[in-house]
Every structure is written in structure tokens, then in C-alpha cells.
Amino acid sequence: MRKLLIASVLATALVFSVTASAALVPGVYDPGNTGCVKATFIKKTKSLHLEKNCPTATNAAAGADVTGVSGQTFQSASFTLASTSQCQGGSPRFNVDTTTGFFFLGCNNVTPTTNANGTVTYTFTAATLAAAGQQVPTPTGTIESVSVLIDVQGIADLTKVTVNGKLQKLAPGHADFARPCKRGGWKSFSSPAFKNQGQCVKYLVHGRNAANKIA
């Protein structure tokens, strides 16, 4: 369970009360400066185009932060992909950081719905996760941050990204997928527990795939 730090929660709530609108802030996590990950908003299709042009094991990811959801409880999340072939294991996925821990909701954790135009929608609720065998836990606690990203080699074109029923629109800025681990945040987790900030970041950003072991 994650320790509740009242001052931290209040500070987070204050920040998001100022930027409470639902929005996607794209960005990449690339500490090695590989240049192999890209997050681009395609205006014509209104899609978030994500690329990882390097081996899955490379510690890099592309995606977007979801703003305006801090302080809520998780009810639902969804995104639509151009095709089922863009679902690579647990990527793309939602990373949901709450007062009780990290929750990873990957495209392979629910049964997708195929749309008339050939696109596929992945919807994450307590019911759809249970129907797919409850491969991962349903998020509990109060949301502190949410991001959507890919960390497997390949591409993903996401449209209609929603969290708790709200459609997320592109916003300026730069995503920071490692935010929950910074400023001592890594110390507040106990399931799993981390030895340092770097270990926490590696688990959060790349935890579902090649770097999923905590040593």
C-alpha cells in the first residue's frame, strides 16, 4: 500500500484545480537520448501517433500525460487504435498512479470492439477487465496521475482517448511519465518498494515489458 502524504495530495490537488480541463500532453521518455521514440499529433486524423523505432528492451517510451483527472476515482478509460496489429502485448497502455499504487492497463488486458471503419476500441472498466480474466487489477484509490504510452517496438495511432468518460484533447506542454517517482515520490511506494528514484522510474515507464523486475 502506498503511504498517504496529506501535504503532497493537497499540493497536487491545487495544481490540477488550475489546469482541470481534460487534455493530452504528448512527450517521450528517452534518458539515453536514443532519438528512437516520437509522439506526434496528426491534425488531419486527430490522432496521437506514437513510435518506438528501437528494440523493446531499450529504456524509452512515447505517449502523453492525461491532465484534469487528479483527485478522481477510476471509473473507465479507453482508446481507439488504427488496427489490432498495433496492440503489441501490453502496449499501448494506460499507467494509472493512485494513492494505492501503480496500475497498468494494457491493450491485451481487455477484449477490443471492432468498429465499422476497421479501427478497434479498447475500453477499461471493472467489468471489461473482469470479463477478460482480470489479468491486471482494477485501479483503486484516488488518482494522482494518468498517462498513455507505448514501450514496445512499433507504432500506435490513438484516437478518442477518454478517462472517466471525458474525451481528451491535445494540449501544449511536455509529458513527464516519471513524475510520480520524482521529488522523493519513489519512497512512498511499498507494493512494490523501490531502492531509489531510478528504479521507480524504470518500473513505471517500462514495467510491463522488458524491464519488469525489481531487484
Buried (B, 14 or more C-beta within 10 A) or exposed (E): EBEEBEEBBEEBEEEBEEEEEBBBBBBBBBEEEBEBBBBEBEEEEEBBBBBBBBEBEBBBBBBBBBBBBBBBEBEBBBBBBBEEEBBBBBBBBBBBBBBBBBBBBBBBBBEBEEEEEEBBBBBBBBEBBEEBEEEBEBBBBBBBBBBBBBBBBBBBBBBBBBBBEBEBEBBEBEBBBBBBBEEEBBBBBEEEEBEEBBBBBBBBBBBBBBBEEEE
